[in-house]
Amino acid sequence: MARYKQPKRVFFIDSLPRNVMGKVQKNALRERYADIYQAPATASR
């Protein structure tokens, strides 16, 4: 498997956030884990 296709992290949670229709709320997941996947700040000269 190509390196960019390999997962960087795996999270085990009890359940996914779902809306009334039963669809996974991806935006809620993005908000919940936003701090983990932020790009590191680069040092400026």
KADA-V993009 format. One record per helix or strand. SS is the DSSP state (@ for helix, = for strand). FROM is the first residue (numbers start at 0). LEN is the number of residues. Records with the same first field share a line. If there is no record, write none. Layout:
# KADA-V993009
SS: FROM-LEN / FROM-LEN
This chain:
# KADA-V993009
@: 2-3 / 25-7
=: 17-1 / 23-1
